[in-house]
Amino acid sequence: MSLPDYRSSPHYKTKDLLKIRVGRWVYPQATARWLNYIADHPFLTAGLMRQPKLFTKILRPYLCDGLSCGQRVDTLIAHYNLVKELGLTTLTSQGLLDKFTLYRGPTKSGEEFRIDLSAGWQGQREGEYCLNLIYKNETLFELNFTLQKHQDRLVMVIGRLQGTSRDDAQQWVRQATTDLHALRPVNVMLHAARHVAFILGCTSVRMVSNKNRVALNLWRRWRITANYDKTWTEAGAQLASDGFYEIAPLGEKDIDLSEIASKKRAEAKRKQTLLNDMYAGLKTYFEEHRDDHPVAA
């Protein structure tokens, strides 16, 4: 198959077309390989017409520090091969167009919180899928991940976890924490991601460290305030020898109340009910919206 004329798309600006021309010149083999792969997959071809970043992301640092352009293409091809194998092409096609809701549920006050998903464009240098935690229609956290094989096993690789940039972010997070039965929104976001990994059959969730996270330059690194190492460690992850943190996927479970003080048990039950309801909702969505006939890579 051949690519459509993306140059005629209104979504492509002059700077996008310039990047593509430079990429074809500087990285001819890697660029050709990625474009040929896109051309062979209609769900990506349609996305390319709307998302210039689906092309240009191979020209910039991607997912973790130190990957060459050829390795970035390898990583993307491996991810989308897994998308086909797992029956996620329909979900991905939808996510390339816009965010959509995987789960919505009530909080203590009755306000709604949601888990949305997009593909290929949100936080696009740090993972192909982006989960969004939305409270009162405000995005509090975004989490990007890519699917990979590591030591011949399916894993989720988290490349980005970012909170809202609002000036009153702390106030929003405090309010959401109260409404989520004292669950911190960042932890709800991580629980959702780890359960998606469980649903997809991943054996591990791997997370970039402060040292190997993507940053274009020293100025951006200086401005980054998120401490990934601290966040992952607090979640129970262990640092692996290759510089990634690792933690197990998360299935539904009951809590052991025997070690919880009696006056805190009711709140603990409410927390677990909220999480298990979210887990069940995510599982149902993926079961109902996966491709009827997954394709082997």
PEZIPE-V877997 format. One record per residue. N is the residue number from 1. RES is the residue in three letters. BURIAL is I if it has 24 or more other ideal C-beta (glycine too) atoms within 12 Angstrom, else O. Layout:
BEGIN
n=(N/N)
res=(RES/RES)
burial=(BURIAL/BURIAL)
END
This chain:
BEGIN
n=(1/2/3/4/5/6/7/8/9/10/11/12/13/14/15/16/17/18/19/20/21/22/23/24/25/26/27/28/29/30/31/32/33/34/35/36/37/38/39/40/41/42/43/44/45/46/47/48/49/50/51/52/53/54/55/56/57/58/59/60/61/62/63/64/65/66/67/68/69/70/71/72/73/74/75/76/77/78/79/80/81/82/83/84/85/86/87/88/89/90/91/92/93/94/95/96/97/98/99/100/101/102/103/104/105/106/107/108/109/110/111/112/113/114/115/116/117/118/119/120/121/122/123/124/125/126/127/128/129/130/131/132/133/134/135/136/137/138/139/140/141/142/143/144/145/146/147/148/149/150/151/152/153/154/155/156/157/158/159/160/161/162/163/164/165/166/167/168/169/170/171/172/173/174/175/176/177/178/179/180/181/182/183/184/185/186/187/188/189/190/191/192/193/194/195/196/197/198/199/200/201/202/203/204/205/206/207/208/209/210/211/212/213/214/215/216/217/218/219/220/221/222/223/224/225/226/227/228/229/230/231/232/233/234/235/236/237/238/239/240/241/242/243/244/245/246/247/248/249/250/251/252/253/254/255/256/257/258/259/260/261/262/263/264/265/266/267/268/269/270/271/272/273/274/275/276/277/278/279/280/281/282/283/284/285/286/287/288/289/290/291/292/293/294/295/296/297)
res=(MET/SER/LEU/PRO/ASP/TYR/ARG/SER/SER/PRO/HIS/TYR/LYS/THR/LYS/ASP/LEU/LEU/LYS/ILE/ARG/VAL/GLY/ARG/TRP/VAL/TYR/PRO/GLN/ALA/THR/ALA/ARG/TRP/LEU/ASN/TYR/ILE/ALA/ASP/HIS/PRO/PHE/LEU/THR/ALA/GLY/LEU/MET/ARG/GLN/PRO/LYS/LEU/PHE/THR/LYS/ILE/LEU/ARG/PRO/TYR/LEU/CYS/ASP/GLY/LEU/SER/CYS/GLY/GLN/ARG/VAL/ASP/THR/LEU/ILE/ALA/HIS/TYR/ASN/LEU/VAL/LYS/GLU/LEU/GLY/LEU/THR/THR/LEU/THR/SER/GLN/GLY/LEU/LEU/ASP/LYS/PHE/THR/LEU/TYR/ARG/GLY/PRO/THR/LYS/SER/GLY/GLU/GLU/PHE/ARG/ILE/ASP/LEU/SER/ALA/GLY/TRP/GLN/GLY/GLN/ARG/GLU/GLY/GLU/TYR/CYS/LEU/ASN/LEU/ILE/TYR/LYS/ASN/GLU/THR/LEU/PHE/GLU/LEU/ASN/PHE/THR/LEU/GLN/LYS/HIS/GLN/ASP/ARG/LEU/VAL/MET/VAL/ILE/GLY/ARG/LEU/GLN/GLY/THR/SER/ARG/ASP/ASP/ALA/GLN/GLN/TRP/VAL/ARG/GLN/ALA/THR/THR/ASP/LEU/HIS/ALA/LEU/ARG/PRO/VAL/ASN/VAL/MET/LEU/HIS/ALA/ALA/ARG/HIS/VAL/ALA/PHE/ILE/LEU/GLY/CYS/THR/SER/VAL/ARG/MET/VAL/SER/ASN/LYS/ASN/ARG/VAL/ALA/LEU/ASN/LEU/TRP/ARG/ARG/TRP/ARG/ILE/THR/ALA/ASN/TYR/ASP/LYS/THR/TRP/THR/GLU/ALA/GLY/ALA/GLN/LEU/ALA/SER/ASP/GLY/PHE/TYR/GLU/ILE/ALA/PRO/LEU/GLY/GLU/LYS/ASP/ILE/ASP/LEU/SER/GLU/ILE/ALA/SER/LYS/LYS/ARG/ALA/GLU/ALA/LYS/ARG/LYS/GLN/THR/LEU/LEU/ASN/ASP/MET/TYR/ALA/GLY/LEU/LYS/THR/TYR/PHE/GLU/GLU/HIS/ARG/ASP/ASP/HIS/PRO/VAL/ALA/ALA)
burial=(O/O/I/O/O/I/O/O/O/O/O/I/O/O/O/I/O/O/I/I/O/O/I/O/O/O/I/O/O/I/I/O/I/I/I/O/I/I/O/O/I/O/I/I/I/I/I/I/I/I/I/I/I/I/I/I/I/I/I/I/I/I/I/I/I/O/I/O/I/O/O/I/I/I/I/I/I/I/I/I/I/I/I/I/O/I/I/I/I/I/I/I/I/I/I/I/O/O/I/I/I/I/I/O/I/O/I/O/O/O/O/O/I/I/I/I/I/I/I/I/I/I/I/I/I/I/I/I/I/I/I/I/I/I/I/O/O/I/I/I/I/I/I/I/I/I/I/I/I/O/O/O/O/I/I/I/I/I/I/I/I/I/I/I/O/O/O/O/O/O/O/I/I/O/I/I/I/O/I/I/I/O/I/I/I/I/I/I/I/I/I/I/I/I/I/I/I/I/I/I/I/I/O/I/I/I/I/I/I/I/O/I/I/I/I/O/O/O/O/O/O/O/O/O/O/I/O/I/O/O/I/I/O/O/I/O/I/O/O/O/O/O/O/I/I/I/I/O/I/I/O/O/O/O/O/O/O/O/O/O/O/O/O/O/O/O/O/I/O/O/I/I/I/I/I/I/I/I/I/O/I/I/I/O/I/I/O/O/I/I/O/O/O/O/O/O/O)
END
